[in-house]
Amino acid sequence: MKLKNVGIILFLTLLLAACGDEKTTVSSEGGKDQSGEENTAAEEKEGTAKLEISQQTAGAWIDSIDSVWVHSAAIFENTGETPVEIGETQMNYKATDGSVLGTSSMIYAVPQIVNPGETAFIGESTILDGTLTDESFSETTFNFNFSETADKPNLMETSGIKGIDGEYGYKVTGIVKNPTTEQQEDIRLAAALFDNNGDLLGVLQGSVDVGLAAGSEAGFELSYPELPEGVDAKVATIEVKSYGWTW
């Protein structure tokens, strides 16, 4: 009888442990690319935590030394009823024949924690290896994970946003302010670029890694990653998001 009770207790303990660490990894196919084709994909986990890619874009181009570049970006939207923490995202670059031309991993969204009804931005550019042309690239797919959280996004305030077509490429500048009562050791930023129709063109990301004191502000300049040729001429609106790390 005692042995049976021990077995029941052990089973319940393992069951509770399994339920206490919920995490979902999902993949999103398709998306909006430079041709304007769109295919959004909503993902959800058990319960009320949901995360959806509401917009995405991808475009390839050839630089002055004949390297084939691809830029991919997406907007995550929390369509659930509870805050979620977005983990690592992997981007998969697919060819017109369905094969994989390359991947990028350990890409993180800004902000990392998203409240219900709010969004986060993510973007990356890379060079594709092999004997290719810009026409070889077809689309980028996204593999990402998220989990329900009780933490807050720790958002910073931004102002004075401006897009500049500089000598070394397009960049976004502005002011970021720490509205909290604590020193922020690291400030992460992302700027989503939209055309006149509100369609996503690309995402720039960066940081103010020297930190920001409580109530103070600092200038920022975002010029990474590389953007497809011609994007700068299409930018009509810019939205910047920022959050802070406190160790």
BAFI-3210 file (N, C-alpha, C; in Angstrom, 3 decimals, decimal comma, padded with zeros to 6 digits):
// residues 247
n [1|2|3|4|5|6|7|8|9|10|11|12|13|14|15|16|17|18|19|20|21|22|23|24|25|26|27|28|29|30|31|32|33|34|35|36|37|38|39|40|41|42|43|44|45|46|47|48|49|50|51|52|53|54|55|56|57|58|59|60|61|62|63|64|65|66|67|68|69|70|71|72|73|74|75|76|77|78|79|80|81|82|83|84|85|86|87|88|89|90|91|92|93|94|95|96|97|98|99|100|101|102|103|104|105|106|107|108|109|110|111|112|113|114|115|116|117|118|119|120|121|122|123|124|125|126|127|128|129|130|131|132|133|134|135|136|137|138|139|140|141|142|143|144|145|146|147|148|149|150|151|152|153|154|155|156|157|158|159|160|161|162|163|164|165|166|167|168|169|170|171|172|173|174|175|176|177|178|179|180|181|182|183|184|185|186|187|188|189|190|191|192|193|194|195|196|197|198|199|200|201|202|203|204|205|206|207|208|209|210|211|212|213|214|215|216|217|218|219|220|221|222|223|224|225|226|227|228|229|230|231|232|233|234|235|236|237|238|239|240|241|242|243|244|245|246|247]
n.u [000,833|001,897|003,895|002,386|001,202|003,479|004,128|001,937|002,277|004,746|004,052|002,213|003,926|005,742|003,924|003,051|005,458|005,940|003,869|004,541|006,424|005,831|006,275|006,267|007,165|007,054|006,420|006,398|005,135|005,664|004,580|004,797|006,484|008,882|007,485|004,910|003,158|001,145|000,853|-000,225|000,383|-001,080|-000,273|-000,704|-000,602|-001,385|-004,069|-004,343|-002,303|-001,040|000,657|001,319|002,481|001,970|002,726|005,165|008,251|010,499|013,414|015,732|018,964|021,738|025,023|027,758|029,972|029,020|027,832|025,115|022,546|020,096|017,307|015,227|012,238|009,878|006,704|005,691|002,680|000,831|-001,889|-003,319|-004,492|-002,773|000,441|003,365|006,592|008,992|011,110|014,102|014,461|014,555|015,564|014,815|016,081|014,725|014,923|013,766|013,245|012,472|014,440|016,783|018,621|020,138|020,441|019,582|020,168|019,425|018,181|016,588|013,549|012,256|010,129|011,177|009,288|005,808|002,759|-000,805|-002,374|-000,295|002,772|005,873|009,122|011,282|014,307|016,700|019,674|021,588|024,336|023,980|025,390|027,097|026,555|024,575|021,743|019,877|017,364|017,219|016,350|013,448|011,647|011,392|011,136|009,938|010,954|010,052|009,936|007,847|006,591|004,250|004,245|004,780|006,195|007,018|007,176|008,989|009,230|010,784|010,674|010,340|011,262|011,293|011,799|013,487|014,141|017,012|018,705|021,683|025,259|026,325|024,180|020,682|019,377|017,965|017,255|016,940|015,526|015,821|014,209|014,444|011,859|011,580|012,290|014,735|018,167|018,939|020,729|021,201|019,921|017,627|016,653|014,359|013,416|010,663|009,951|007,655|005,600|003,546|001,129|001,082|002,435|004,964|008,389|010,947|013,190|015,179|017,699|019,205|021,222|021,635|024,182|025,635|024,057|021,379|020,438|017,951|015,118|016,532|017,761|018,869|020,559|020,018|021,073|020,165|021,251|021,615|020,223|021,638|019,649|017,346|017,994|016,580|014,609|014,723|013,619|010,946|009,992|007,514|006,428|007,690|008,118|009,228|010,381|011,351|013,158|014,352|017,161|017,811|020,221]
n.v [-001,204|001,262|001,523|001,864|004,378|006,010|005,780|007,106|009,725|010,371|010,333|012,493|014,598|014,676|015,320|017,900|019,278|019,148|020,712|023,214|024,543|025,825|026,088|027,099|026,174|027,331|027,436|029,660|029,935|031,396|034,799|038,398|039,541|041,389|041,440|041,810|039,791|038,063|036,173|035,465|033,975|032,583|031,647|029,538|028,592|026,189|027,209|030,708|032,151|033,617|034,113|035,866|036,268|039,162|040,749|040,374|040,534|040,117|040,384|040,168|041,141|042,213|043,153|045,551|043,921|041,619|039,917|038,080|039,344|039,050|040,431|040,100|040,566|040,958|041,397|040,653|039,879|039,991|038,210|037,098|036,648|037,110|038,277|037,562|036,065|036,396|034,133|032,883|033,404|031,711|032,203|031,017|030,713|030,316|028,776|029,190|026,653|025,348|024,450|024,972|027,866|028,955|029,758|031,783|032,211|032,665|035,202|038,030|039,540|042,928|044,648|042,115|041,021|040,978|042,585|041,769|042,551|044,150|044,763|043,458|043,903|042,423|041,810|040,974|040,633|038,905|037,350|035,226|032,111|030,441|029,789|032,047|034,126|037,173|036,396|033,784|033,505|032,864|033,004|033,797|031,814|031,545|030,338|030,148|030,641|030,991|031,957|032,017|034,706|036,465|038,704|042,195|044,321|046,455|048,960|051,590|055,150|056,828|059,483|062,215|060,900|060,111|059,498|058,946|059,212|058,262|058,500|055,966|054,285|053,756|055,147|055,376|057,838|059,233|060,004|058,328|057,679|056,968|056,092|054,989|054,349|053,283|052,599|051,669|049,141|048,319|049,263|048,280|048,639|048,931|049,679|049,838|049,981|051,449|051,556|053,769|052,448|051,215|048,866|046,580|047,278|046,776|046,176|047,839|047,413|047,997|049,257|050,990|050,594|051,608|052,139|053,777|056,287|056,626|058,412|059,870|060,717|059,711|059,990|058,018|055,874|053,968|051,655|049,107|045,973|045,592|046,985|046,154|047,339|050,426|050,560|052,754|054,889|054,316|054,543|055,678|055,951|055,544|053,410|053,113|050,898|050,221|048,764|048,159|046,654|045,535|044,579]
n.w [000,000|000,792|-001,138|-003,451|-002,958|-003,025|-005,719|-006,921|-005,945|-007,125|-009,837|-009,977|-009,285|-011,464|-013,484|-012,763|-012,959|-015,717|-016,709|-015,841|-017,398|-020,025|-023,489|-026,842|-030,086|-033,325|-036,890|-039,648|-042,802|-046,040|-046,671|-046,949|-049,684|-051,720|-054,064|-053,399|-052,774|-050,398|-047,398|-044,489|-041,252|-038,449|-035,146|-032,291|-028,826|-026,243|-024,136|-023,537|-024,710|-027,560|-030,636|-033,579|-036,917|-038,377|-040,500|-043,073|-044,905|-047,667|-049,610|-052,335|-053,584|-055,695|-054,907|-055,413|-055,814|-056,802|-054,920|-053,556|-051,736|-049,101|-047,512|-044,718|-042,883|-040,182|-038,496|-035,343|-033,687|-030,726|-030,315|-028,345|-024,934|-022,913|-021,727|-023,723|-024,070|-026,498|-027,965|-029,480|-033,003|-036,114|-039,440|-042,643|-045,816|-048,881|-052,125|-055,537|-056,437|-054,201|-052,486|-049,737|-049,370|-047,388|-043,841|-040,971|-037,534|-033,991|-033,779|-032,508|-031,357|-031,055|-028,972|-026,551|-024,888|-025,234|-024,863|-024,804|-027,880|-028,728|-030,659|-032,070|-033,579|-036,061|-037,829|-040,409|-042,419|-044,891|-046,706|-049,426|-050,186|-052,927|-056,470|-057,622|-058,516|-057,981|-058,641|-057,930|-055,342|-053,414|-051,075|-047,538|-044,687|-041,311|-038,187|-034,932|-031,324|-028,407|-025,172|-022,459|-020,111|-017,002|-016,782|-017,440|-020,395|-020,246|-021,656|-023,534|-024,275|-027,412|-029,675|-032,087|-034,528|-037,524|-040,953|-042,888|-045,911|-046,257|-047,061|-046,782|-046,902|-045,947|-042,934|-039,619|-037,278|-033,930|-030,670|-027,588|-024,548|-021,079|-019,183|-016,713|-013,186|-012,811|-013,627|-016,928|-018,257|-020,850|-023,973|-026,333|-029,751|-032,528|-035,838|-037,871|-041,273|-043,491|-046,473|-048,528|-048,479|-046,073|-045,969|-044,950|-045,404|-044,475|-041,652|-039,303|-036,811|-033,560|-030,783|-027,626|-025,984|-023,879|-021,811|-019,928|-017,801|-015,175|-016,183|-018,063|-021,435|-024,738|-027,903|-030,893|-033,594|-036,269|-038,537|-039,354|-040,283|-043,690|-046,335|-049,003|-052,357|-053,345|-051,419|-049,657|-051,112|-051,053|-048,490|-046,340|-043,773|-040,423|-037,692|-034,423|-031,941|-028,557|-025,840|-022,461|-020,766|-017,521|-015,329]
ca.u [000,000|002,798|004,578|001,417|001,082|004,706|004,019|000,970|002,910|005,779|003,370|001,685|005,056|006,218|002,893|003,107|006,705|005,790|002,939|005,057|007,408|005,213|006,947|005,816|007,980|006,192|006,997|005,501|005,483|005,215|004,699|004,792|007,818|008,951|006,526|003,607|002,335|000,980|000,287|000,078|000,156|-001,291|000,144|-001,131|-000,271|-002,489|-004,443|-004,696|-001,121|-001,013|001,579|001,062|003,208|000,931|003,307|006,554|008,760|011,812|013,864|017,129|019,609|023,150|025,810|028,762|030,960|028,234|027,303|023,650|022,061|018,667|016,813|013,937|011,726|008,523|006,042|004,977|001,550|000,235|-003,336|-003,894|-005,033|-001,749|001,753|004,223|008,005|009,426|012,464|014,939|013,857|015,420|015,080|015,224|016,031|014,373|015,098|012,567|012,985|012,073|015,600|017,207|019,861|020,866|019,632|020,130|019,567|019,677|017,675|015,646|012,607|012,202|010,647|011,194|008,009|004,740|001,455|-001,914|-002,689|000,912|003,598|007,333|009,758|012,483|014,861|018,049|020,174|022,739|024,789|023,730|026,551|026,853|026,391|023,184|021,334|018,811|016,140|017,244|015,672|011,989|010,969|011,954|010,208|010,338|010,748|010,236|009,262|007,353|005,985|003,504|005,093|004,195|007,088|006,584|008,077|009,982|009,357|011,341|009,958|011,129|010,737|012,165|012,198|013,779|014,838|018,044|019,364|023,066|026,281|026,570|022,909|019,574|019,440|016,916|017,781|015,929|015,830|015,192|014,149|014,169|010,811|011,512|013,058|015,947|019,160|018,830|022,099|021,266|018,703|017,464|015,740|014,076|012,599|009,953|009,767|006,425|005,333|002,318|-000,012|001,232|003,090|006,306|009,494|012,143|013,380|016,531|017,833|020,430|021,180|022,425|024,723|026,299|023,073|020,615|020,021|016,521|014,615|017,396|017,556|020,081|020,311|020,336|021,195|019,978|021,605|021,820|021,090|021,525|018,308|017,326|018,110|015,331|013,686|014,740|012,736|009,552|009,615|006,565|006,317|008,646|007,702|010,357|010,103|012,559|013,000|015,587|017,644|018,386|020,853]
ca.v [000,000|002,430|001,609|002,413|005,815|006,660|005,845|008,155|011,018|010,599|010,660|013,855|015,521|014,793|015,997|019,325|019,820|019,275|021,810|024,492|025,141|025,764|026,815|026,636|026,512|027,273|027,877|030,441|029,844|032,482|036,151|039,438|039,830|042,615|041,362|042,196|038,641|037,999|034,962|035,536|032,712|032,766|030,489|029,636|027,502|025,845|028,306|031,977|032,801|033,497|035,010|035,790|037,165|039,925|041,189|040,009|040,927|039,582|040,797|039,880|042,050|041,959|044,347|045,972|042,862|040,469|039,085|038,078|039,640|038,944|041,058|039,566|041,257|040,553|041,998|039,725|040,485|039,182|038,177|036,356|037,351|037,174|038,656|036,472|036,351|035,828|033,604|032,965|033,171|031,247|032,524|030,033|031,351|029,257|029,030|029,010|025,218|024,812|024,108|025,982|028,536|029,286|030,062|032,661|031,855|033,549|036,538|038,347|040,608|044,109|044,176|040,670|040,712|041,693|042,525|041,520|043,642|044,890|044,141|043,487|043,898|041,617|041,945|040,452|040,521|038,018|037,020|033,841|031,494|029,620|030,463|032,472|035,468|037,625|035,692|032,434|033,549|032,851|033,484|033,484|031,269|031,869|029,352|030,935|030,116|031,979|031,366|032,932|035,295|037,469|039,860|043,369|044,564|047,483|049,774|052,931|056,119|057,356|060,709|062,827|059,865|060,651|058,625|059,677|058,453|058,692|058,064|054,534|053,577|054,371|055,018|056,016|058,484|059,724|060,114|057,321|058,143|055,970|056,639|054,238|054,894|052,486|052,618|050,600|048,825|048,127|049,673|047,675|049,398|048,431|050,597|049,219|050,918|051,156|052,378|054,568|051,568|050,597|047,570|046,517|047,277|046,253|046,508|048,125|047,176|048,478|049,376|051,986|049,640|052,267|052,282|055,011|056,547|056,846|059,716|060,555|060,351|059,635|059,854|056,713|055,791|052,583|051,473|047,671|045,393|046,128|046,956|045,997|048,563|051,082|050,635|054,100|055,773|053,918|054,713|056,760|056,084|054,774|053,156|052,625|050,307|050,098|048,275|048,216|045,554|045,897|043,364]
ca.w [000,000|000,842|-002,425|-004,392|-002,695|-003,516|-007,173|-007,256|-005,658|-008,134|-011,098|-009,879|-009,284|-012,841|-014,259|-012,436|-013,509|-017,156|-016,989|-015,354|-018,301|-021,334|-024,549|-028,136|-031,245|-034,502|-038,147|-040,486|-044,212|-046,897|-046,158|-047,960|-050,183|-052,493|-055,164|-052,872|-052,418|-048,950|-046,798|-043,065|-040,536|-037,019|-034,364|-030,909|-027,930|-025,362|-023,259|-024,172|-025,280|-029,012|-031,331|-035,011|-037,816|-039,058|-041,767|-043,286|-046,208|-047,991|-050,921|-052,656|-054,529|-055,946|-054,607|-056,403|-056,057|-057,265|-053,829|-053,476|-050,383|-048,849|-046,273|-044,280|-041,703|-039,806|-037,338|-034,477|-032,978|-029,663|-030,513|-027,235|-023,775|-021,873|-022,261|-024,161|-024,282|-027,773|-027,892|-030,670|-034,314|-037,200|-040,775|-043,638|-047,127|-049,817|-053,548|-056,353|-056,588|-052,899|-051,661|-048,771|-049,763|-046,175|-042,666|-039,929|-036,253|-032,845|-034,082|-031,437|-031,651|-030,199|-027,694|-026,362|-024,242|-025,932|-024,220|-025,737|-028,792|-029,096|-031,687|-031,965|-034,895|-036,224|-039,170|-040,613|-043,785|-045,001|-048,043|-049,795|-050,835|-054,109|-057,761|-057,571|-058,903|-057,094|-059,037|-057,353|-054,045|-053,503|-049,881|-046,224|-043,703|-039,946|-037,135|-033,710|-030,140|-027,450|-023,984|-021,592|-019,081|-016,110|-016,799|-018,197|-021,521|-019,904|-022,861|-023,507|-025,110|-028,519|-030,274|-033,084|-035,483|-038,849|-041,883|-043,632|-046,973|-046,106|-048,014|-046,604|-046,818|-045,224|-041,480|-038,831|-036,079|-033,017|-029,240|-026,735|-023,152|-020,049|-018,328|-015,464|-012,049|-012,697|-014,692|-017,916|-018,660|-022,294|-024,640|-027,649|-030,602|-033,870|-036,634|-038,983|-042,379|-044,221|-047,650|-048,472|-048,228|-044,765|-046,110|-044,385|-046,358|-043,836|-040,241|-038,832|-035,378|-032,939|-029,329|-026,894|-025,016|-022,748|-020,754|-019,849|-016,428|-014,958|-016,576|-019,034|-022,823|-025,564|-029,330|-031,472|-035,040|-036,702|-039,950|-039,557|-041,318|-045,038|-046,902|-050,460|-053,138|-053,681|-050,284|-049,091|-051,876|-050,821|-047,087|-046,071|-042,326|-039,619|-036,309|-033,634|-030,635|-027,750|-024,469|-021,701|-019,911|-016,214|-014,807]
c.u [000,862|003,495|003,653|001,264|002,292|004,642|003,066|001,575|003,954|005,157|002,854|002,793|005,579|005,218|002,917|004,352|006,593|004,894|003,513|006,022|006,895|005,992|006,501|006,785|007,128|006,951|005,949|005,994|005,002|005,419|004,670|006,209|007,779|008,000|005,123|002,705|002,298|000,355|000,662|-000,281|000,033|-000,917|-000,357|-000,703|-001,472|-002,778|-004,726|-003,503|-001,067|-000,016|001,440|002,039|002,165|001,411|004,727|006,965|010,129|012,175|015,334|017,654|021,084|023,933|026,890|029,821|030,271|027,841|025,781|023,229|020,565|018,354|015,431|013,519|010,300|008,025|005,308|003,845|001,002|-001,282|-004,045|-004,363|-004,023|-000,428|002,560|005,659|008,449|010,869|013,222|014,123|014,919|014,769|015,665|015,016|015,858|014,522|013,788|012,236|012,619|013,219|015,956|018,567|020,732|019,906|020,349|019,419|019,955|019,347|016,563|014,814|012,745|010,767|010,566|009,899|006,927|003,420|000,362|-002,230|-001,486|001,754|005,084|007,910|010,993|012,983|016,287|018,392|021,388|023,106|024,553|024,933|026,130|026,740|024,918|022,991|020,259|017,482|016,087|016,444|014,167|011,312|011,777|010,849|010,805|009,997|011,048|009,531|008,847|006,727|005,247|004,414|004,302|005,054|006,521|007,600|009,133|010,279|009,971|010,506|010,878|010,453|011,721|012,641|012,373|014,526|015,789|018,676|020,817|024,001|026,493|025,284|021,884|019,729|018,287|017,539|016,629|016,448|015,107|015,296|013,804|013,126|010,723|012,338|014,371|016,881|018,937|020,221|022,263|019,917|018,666|016,404|015,528|013,145|011,979|009,655|008,562|006,290|004,011|001,080|000,042|001,866|004,529|007,355|010,756|012,212|014,859|016,577|019,163|020,258|021,928|023,030|025,510|025,335|022,408|020,082|018,517|016,143|015,430|017,118|018,877|019,674|020,637|020,370|021,131|020,275|021,859|020,470|020,928|020,089|018,375|017,408|016,724|014,344|013,589|013,771|011,261|009,072|008,706|006,421|007,309|008,072|008,869|009,863|011,413|012,217|014,358|015,867|018,176|018,927|020,655]
c.v [001,247|002,632|002,205|003,908|006,584|006,817|006,935|009,531|011,361|010,991|012,088|014,889|015,747|015,533|017,491|019,974|020,039|020,443|023,162|025,176|025,044|026,621|026,234|027,090|026,307|027,757|028,635|030,376|031,087|033,833|037,134|039,706|041,083|042,593|041,718|041,037|038,465|036,682|034,947|034,234|032,984|031,490|030,648|028,412|027,204|027,007|029,557|032,697|032,545|034,504|034,778|036,693|037,879|040,496|040,660|040,381|040,308|040,002|040,524|040,896|041,694|043,247|044,578|044,924|041,521|039,482|039,204|038,244|039,346|039,614|040,502|040,276|040,817|041,364|040,888|040,485|039,505|039,276|037,393|037,242|037,499|037,609|037,429|036,970|035,624|035,376|033,808|032,692|032,684|031,628|031,522|030,625|030,274|029,711|028,806|027,538|024,547|024,418|025,257|026,552|028,880|029,576|031,096|032,311|032,866|034,997|036,835|039,579|041,749|044,617|042,660|040,186|041,594|041,489|042,231|042,757|044,439|044,087|044,244|043,360|043,007|041,753|041,420|040,470|039,616|037,834|035,536|033,297|030,680|030,451|030,801|033,800|035,900|036,943|034,275|032,363|033,638|033,481|033,145|032,919|031,474|030,732|030,046|030,265|031,258|031,253|032,438|033,443|036,270|038,731|040,985|043,672|045,631|048,385|051,133|053,841|056,640|058,592|061,214|061,863|060,466|059,619|059,431|058,759|058,920|058,126|056,557|053,742|054,302|054,140|055,771|056,568|058,955|059,807|058,997|057,796|056,980|056,531|055,964|054,921|054,142|052,717|051,420|050,339|048,702|048,486|049,040|048,453|048,688|049,414|049,836|050,293|050,501|052,066|053,122|053,731|050,906|049,224|047,637|046,417|046,641|046,703|046,734|047,925|047,700|048,606|050,614|051,210|050,274|052,473|053,644|055,176|056,809|058,274|060,432|060,056|060,363|059,538|058,442|056,813|054,322|052,475|050,006|046,969|046,106|045,991|046,754|047,340|049,119|051,208|052,056|055,042|055,485|054,199|055,923|057,016|055,156|054,616|052,525|052,067|050,126|049,525|048,230|046,941|046,130|044,632|043,259]
c.w [000,000|-000,488|-003,483|-004,215|-003,208|-005,028|-007,613|-007,056|-006,711|-009,458|-011,091|-009,920|-010,693|-013,707|-014,023|-013,007|-015,001|-017,523|-016,627|-016,280|-019,723|-022,318|-025,874|-029,212|-032,485|-035,720|-038,934|-041,917|-044,950|-046,279|-047,280|-048,388|-051,039|-053,689|-054,724|-052,530|-050,912|-048,513|-045,340|-042,383|-039,055|-036,297|-032,936|-030,123|-027,060|-024,423|-024,064|-024,795|-026,782|-029,591|-032,825|-035,753|-038,654|-040,383|-041,865|-044,705|-046,420|-049,403|-051,107|-053,653|-054,648|-055,705|-055,677|-056,699|-056,350|-056,169|-053,807|-052,024|-050,302|-047,517|-045,977|-042,999|-041,428|-038,621|-036,600|-033,779|-031,950|-029,805|-029,412|-026,102|-022,650|-022,487|-022,671|-024,297|-025,547|-027,635|-029,188|-031,938|-035,286|-038,520|-041,763|-045,026|-048,195|-051,267|-054,291|-056,569|-055,271|-051,998|-050,730|-049,186|-048,567|-045,038|-041,798|-038,628|-035,181|-033,184|-033,084|-031,774|-030,658|-030,183|-027,599|-025,722|-024,852|-025,202|-025,246|-026,580|-029,262|-030,084|-031,357|-033,372|-034,897|-037,656|-039,237|-042,100|-043,786|-046,462|-048,286|-050,567|-052,056|-055,369|-057,924|-058,278|-057,923|-057,422|-058,469|-056,063|-054,233|-052,295|-048,632|-045,349|-042,309|-038,996|-035,808|-032,533|-029,225|-026,275|-023,195|-020,483|-018,221|-016,074|-017,657|-019,297|-021,279|-021,095|-022,583|-024,424|-026,211|-029,101|-031,326|-034,154|-036,879|-039,688|-042,747|-044,671|-047,029|-047,152|-047,958|-046,428|-045,968|-043,724|-040,830|-037,562|-035,197|-031,591|-028,494|-025,287|-022,238|-019,084|-016,963|-014,374|-011,843|-013,874|-015,617|-018,483|-020,166|-022,892|-026,023|-028,436|-031,929|-034,563|-037,794|-040,023|-043,204|-045,439|-047,479|-048,169|-046,856|-044,815|-045,614|-045,489|-045,791|-042,389|-039,976|-037,324|-034,855|-031,436|-028,860|-025,736|-023,875|-021,587|-020,753|-018,427|-016,350|-015,345|-017,635|-020,448|-023,576|-027,025|-029,793|-032,990|-035,438|-038,189|-040,293|-039,468|-042,659|-045,540|-048,413|-051,177|-053,466|-052,541|-049,741|-049,799|-051,626|-049,404|-046,910|-044,573|-041,639|-038,220|-035,557|-032,305|-029,889|-026,378|-023,787|-020,929|-018,612|-015,578|-013,290]
res [m|k|l|k|n|v|g|i|i|l|f|l|t|l|l|l|a|a|c|g|d|e|k|t|t|v|s|s|e|g|g|k|d|q|s|g|e|e|n|t|a|a|e|e|k|e|g|t|a|k|l|e|i|s|q|q|t|a|g|a|w|i|d|s|i|d|s|v|w|v|h|s|a|a|i|f|e|n|t|g|e|t|p|v|e|i|g|e|t|q|m|n|y|k|a|t|d|g|s|v|l|g|t|s|s|m|i|y|a|v|p|q|i|v|n|p|g|e|t|a|f|i|g|e|s|t|i|l|d|g|t|l|t|d|e|s|f|s|e|t|t|f|n|f|n|f|s|e|t|a|d|k|p|n|l|m|e|t|s|g|i|k|g|i|d|g|e|y|g|y|k|v|t|g|i|v|k|n|p|t|t|e|q|q|e|d|i|r|l|a|a|a|l|f|d|n|n|g|d|l|l|g|v|l|q|g|s|v|d|v|g|l|a|a|g|s|e|a|g|f|e|l|s|y|p|e|l|p|e|g|v|d|a|k|v|a|t|i|e|v|k|s|y|g|w|t|w]
***
